[in-house]
């Protein structure tokens, strides 16, 4: 009889599904960049897409060097971190990993690499529009090593202390969502607010980018959750269905809450809600029955929507709602997994579990809370310490200077522009005052309060190709 990790157990159909799922999760990374880029000012849009792609490159190298071995080592006996048996991907080949006994180890490793690469991209969003590129690249490598890898090991590695405790986290409620949300919150406490936050009414600059990014995220999330089953099975199908159900439910609930206040239907609000719903169901995707995605999605839409309102009241510049959507959504999802976990669903692939509260297993809630407390505290504390230390070193200072923030990160950090008309705007701003055009970019003007009065200015800006907008924190 072959062992659970024998090459004799490898299934070609499951392997093909895992490779396809890896490609789906990869699409989430540029999707995240486009989603973020639409929410910020046009002068910063390109920098966010670039930073998300750089996170993919940096974390891939980190994963090969030692990240995979630290996060998912099957030979380490430590309850806290993996050994370096697989550093440089040594001995990562055809032999399956215990977490995916029917696919080659190399396939499982690269699939997990996409999770690791996406997570710092999420956290970086908390510092959008005011962060230097070079320190962020270095920080991404460090953060993945010190924050993502340990939490992933605790939750998913065979010897991880939370894994042994019995935590239920199917696809990243702790290591991805909660960790990135609290990492983004640490950015706020170190970098502070953007210039003009709370003084101007900002709007997303490109709603089409937001919708495009959401579509990529939605599409990729099917691989993120359904691929996490490591089987082309019924549990993968359940994960697929709970993902789309929670996303759809949260999107509609969020849209309704926004409509009640604004009396307009908003593509932006629907997209934010859909992402929040998928965040919430991620730890539960293949652990709960499909019907459970309905209350999980609805609660995610409500809680994350009002988390943004609370941030605004507290004056927290959660730039593109990373903490409110991923941090709060992740916490909610991990906790509700302990409520709705269904032992009959978990047992579809032979896994034995007592389920959650609906199966009479109230103890599971305490385990879920312990995982949340440990993940949130570790992510925020370590992120804050690393950011503070790096920020004291002039070469690694994170925040751009006021002039660079005013002109935008696309030009000051990349020397490029996401839109051709932005170059003209910068040239106007940098020219002597006596020679400047009377036409100014829309983000430098006051908010439009009287459409009839301000229409000449709008038409002049449009005809000159200089119309641009400023970011929004859901109406901040």
N, C-alpha and C positions, 0 to 999 in steps of 0.2 A: 504494500500500500504506500503510495507516494506521500511525502510530507506536504503540508499546506502551501509551502513555498517552492515546490518542485517545478521544474520546467515542464514536466508532464501535464501540469494543470493549465497551461497557457491556452487560452481560447482565442482564435484568430478574429472571430466576430467582435468580441469584447475589446480586443486590441485595436481594431479598426475604429470602434466607437470612441475609445479613449483618445486616439490620435485626432479624430475629428473634433472632439470636445476641447482638446488643447488649442486647435485652430480657432474655435469659437471664443474661448476665453482670451486669446490673443487680440481678437477684434475689440474686446472691451477696453483695451488700453488706448488706442486712438479714439474710440468712442467716448471715453472719459475726457480726453483732451478737447474734443469738439463740444461736448456738453458744457465743460467749464468755460471754454473760449466764448461761447455765446452769452454767458452770464456776466462777463467783465467788459470793460471798455475796449473799444476796437484797438487802441494803442497797446494793449496787453494781451490780445487774443492769441497771437502766434506763440508767445512765450509759454503759455500753458500747454498747448499741444506739444511743443518741443520738450518741456519738462516731463510730460507723461511718457514720451518716447524715450527720453534719456533714462527714465526710471526702468524701462524695459531693458535697455542696454546694460546699465550699471548692475541691476539685480541679476541679470543672466550671468554676468561674470562672477558676481558674489556667490551665486548659487552653485556654480561649477567649482569655484575655489574651495568653499567650505560651507556655504549656506545649507545645501541639501543634507549634508552629513550632520550639521548642528540641529537642524529642524526635525529630521525624520529618521535618524539613525535607528536601525532595528537591533543593533548589537550593544548600544550603550545601556548601562544599568542605572545611570543617574536618573533621578526623578525630575531634574530641572533642565538639563541640556544634553544634546547628543555628543558623541565622540567624533573624532576626525578620521574614522575608518574610510569614509568615502570622499575625503578631500581630493580635489581635482578629478572627481567622479571615478576614482579608483574602485574597481570591483562593482561598478554600476553597469550591469549588462543585461543578460537575458533572464537571470534568476529573479523571480517575482519578489516584491516587497510584501510583508504580511498584511498591509492595508489594502493591497490589490493583488490577491493571489492568482488571478487568472490573466494578468497582463505582464509583459516583460518589465523588469525593474527600470530600465532606461525610459520607457514610455511613461510610467508613473512619475518618474523624477522630473521629466520635462513638463508634464501636466501640472505638477505642483509648482514648478518654476513660474508659470503664468500667474498663479495666485500670489506668489511672493512679489512679482513685478508690479501687479496692479495695486497692491496695498500702499506703498509709499506714495504712489501717484495720487491716491485719495487724500492722504494726509497733507501733501504739499498744497492742495487746494485751499487750506486754511490760511496760507500766507500769500495768496495770489495778489498781484498788483504792487507788491512792495518788497520782493525778495530777489537777491542776486542769484545768478545761475550757478556759478562755480561752487560756492559753499553748499548749495543745495545738492549738487551732484555728489560731493563728498559725504554730506549728511545722509543721503539716501543709502549709501553703502554701509555706513555706521549704524543707521537706524534699523536696517533690515537685519543686521547681525545681532544687535543688542535688544531689539524689541520684537520684531516679527518672529525670528527663529526660535527664541525661548518660548513664546506663547504657543506657537504652532507645535513645538515639542510637547509642552504640557498637555495639550488637548488631543493630539493625534498620534504621537509616537507610542509604541507599545509599552515603554517604561515611564511615560509621562505621568506626573502625579495626578493631574486632573483626569487623564484617560483611565487610570486605575481606580480613581474615585467613582467613575461611572458617569462623567459629564456627557450630555447629549449635545453635540455641536456638529451637524452634518457637513457643512461646507464653509464655515468661516465666520460665525457670529462673534467669536472671541478674537481670533488671530487677525481677521481681515477687517470686519466692521467696527467692533469696539476699539481695537487697537488704533485704527486709522482715525476714528472720530476723536479720541482723546489725544492722539498725536497732533491733530489739527488744533485742538484747544490749547495745547502747550505752545504752539506757534503764536497764537494770539497773545498769550501772557508774556512772551519774550519780545515780540516785534511790536506789539501795540496796534492801534487802529490805523487805517489808511487816512491820508490827508483828505479832509473834507467829509469824513464819515459823520453822519448825523446833522450835517449842515446843508447838504444838497439832496434833492430827490433823484436817485439814480435808477436807471432802467437797464435791462439787458440790451446789449448792442445788436445781437443777431439771434432772433428767435428760431430761424431756420437751422442754425448750428445746434441750438438746444434740442430741437426735434431730431435732427440727424444723429446727434450724440446719444440721445435716448434710444433711438432705434437700434444703434450698434450695441448699446448696453443690454437692451432687451434680448436681442438676438444672441449675444454672447453669453448671457446669463443662463440660457438653456444648457450650454456646455458646462458652465460654472457649477450649476446645481445638479442637473441630470447626469453629467459626467462624474460627479462626486460619488455616485453609487459604485463606480469601478466595475460595473456590470452592465451589459446590454439586457436589462431585465425589467420586471414589473416595477421595481423600486425606482428605476430610472424614469419610467413613464410617470409615476406618481410625482417625482421631483419636477418633471417638465410641467405637469398640470398645476401643481401648487404654485410654481413660479409665476406662470401667466395669470392665474386666478388672483393671487395676492397683489400683483402689480396692477392689474385692471381695477380691482376693488379700491386700492389705496388711491389710484389716480382719479377715480370718479369721486371718492369722498373728499379728497383735497380740492378738487375742482369745485365741488358744491360749497365747501367752506369759503373758498375765495370768492365765489359768485355772490354769496350772501353779503359780503363786504363791498365788493367792487361793482356788482351788477353787470359784469361782463364775463364771457367765457374766455379763459386764458390757456393757451397752449403751454405756456411756461409752468403754470400751476399744475396742469395735468401731468406733465413730464416729471416734475419734482415729486409728485405723489406716487407715480408709478415706480420711480427709483426707490422711494422709501418703502413701498410694499415689498419689493424684491429683496431689499436689505433685510427686512423683518423676517421673511420666510426662509432666508438662506440657511440658518442653523437648523431649521425644521423640515426642509424641503422633502426629504425621503423618510421622514420619521413620523409625520402626521398624516391623517386622512385628508383627502382633497377638500372636504367641507371646511376643515379647520383653517384653510387659507383665507376664507371669507372674513371671519372675525379678526384674524391676524392682520390682514390687509386694511380692514376698516380702522382698527386701533392704531396701526402705523400712520395712516393718513391723518387721523386726528391728533395723535401725540406729537408727531414730527412737525405738523403745521403750527401747533401752539408752542412748540419748542422754539421755533423761529421768532414768534411773537414775543416770547419771554426774553430771548437774546436781545431783541431790539429794546425792550423796556429796561434791561440791565445795561445797555450800551456796549454789548459784546459784539465786536466786528467779526462775526463768523462769515467770512467773505462770501463763500458760495455754499453756505449751509452744510458744511461737512460734518460738524459736530451734531447739528440738529437732525440731520438725515441719517448719517452713518453711525454716529455715536449713540444717539437716543434710539434710532431704529435697531441697531445691533443689540443694545441692552434689552429692549422690548422683545426682540426675537428670541434671544437666548432664554429669557424668563418664560415666555409663552410656549417655548418648546417643552419646558418642564410641565406645563399645564396640558398641552394637547398631544404629547407623544403617545403613540398608539402601538402597543406591543405586537398586535397582529400585523401592522404594516412593517414594523422593524423585522419581524420574523419571516417576511416573504423570501429572504435570501438565506434563511437558516439561523440568523442571529437571534440569540435569546436575550430578552430584555423585559423588565417589569413595567416598562412604559412610564407614563407620567401621571398627573393628578387624575385624569379621566379614567385611568385604570386603577385608581385607588392608591397610587404610589406617591404620596405627598412628600416623601423624603427627597424625591428628585428635585423639588423646587429649591431646597437648601443647597444641593450640589450645584445647581445652575447659578444660584446667587454667589456661591463661593468662587465659581469660575469667572463670573462677571467682575466681582470685586478685585480679584487677583489680576485679571487682564487689564481693567481700566486703570488701576493703581500703578501697575508696572509700566504701561504705555505712557501715561502722563508723566510720571516721575522721571523715568529714564529719558524720555524725549526732552523734558524741561532741562534736566541736568546737561545733556549733550549740547542742546542749543545754547545754554548759558555759557558753557565752557568755550565752544567754538566762537561765540559772539565776542568774547573777551580778546580773541586773537584778531588783530586788524585785518590780516589777509583773509580770514574766514568770517568777517562781519556779514551778517545776513541782510540787513535792511539797506536798500539803495538810498542814496542821498535825496533830499527834497527835489532838486532839479531833475534828477533821473526819474523819480516817481511822477513828476509833472509831465515830462515828455513821453513817458511810457517805456515799459521794459523791452518792447520789441526793438526799439532803436538803440536804447542805452546799453542793453545787455547782449542783443543779437546782431544789431546793425542791419536788421531786416524789417519788413513790414508785412503783416497779414493782408493788408489792403493797400493798393497803390496810392490812394488819395491821402493816406496817413503820412506819407513822405512829404507831400506838399504842405500839410499842416505843420509838421516839425520845421520845415524850412521857413514858413511864415513866422513861427514862434521864435526862431533863432535869429531872424533878420533884425536890423535896427528898427526901433519903433517908428521912425519917420517914414520908413519904406514898406511897412507892413500893409498887407491888404486889409480892407475894412471887413472882409469876410472872416469870420472866426468859426472854429469848429464848434459843433453843437454842445459838446461836453464842457466847453469853457463858458457857455452862456448860462443865464439863470433858467430855471425850469419854465416851461411854457404854461402860463396860467390863463392867458386869454388867446385862444386860437386865432380869432379874427385880427387882433392887434399884432400878434407875432407872425402871422402868415407871410408877410413880405420877407422877414428874416429867414424863414424856413425855405421859401422858394429860392432865395439868393444862395443859401447854403447848398441846396440840392443842385441847382444849375451849375454851381462851381465845383461840384463833386466833393464837398467838404463835410457833408452831413455825417455825423457819427453820434453815438449815444454813450451814455455812461452806465455803469453796472447797477444792479439792483440786489438788495437783499429782501426780495419779495415785498417790494414797495417801500424799502427803507428810505 
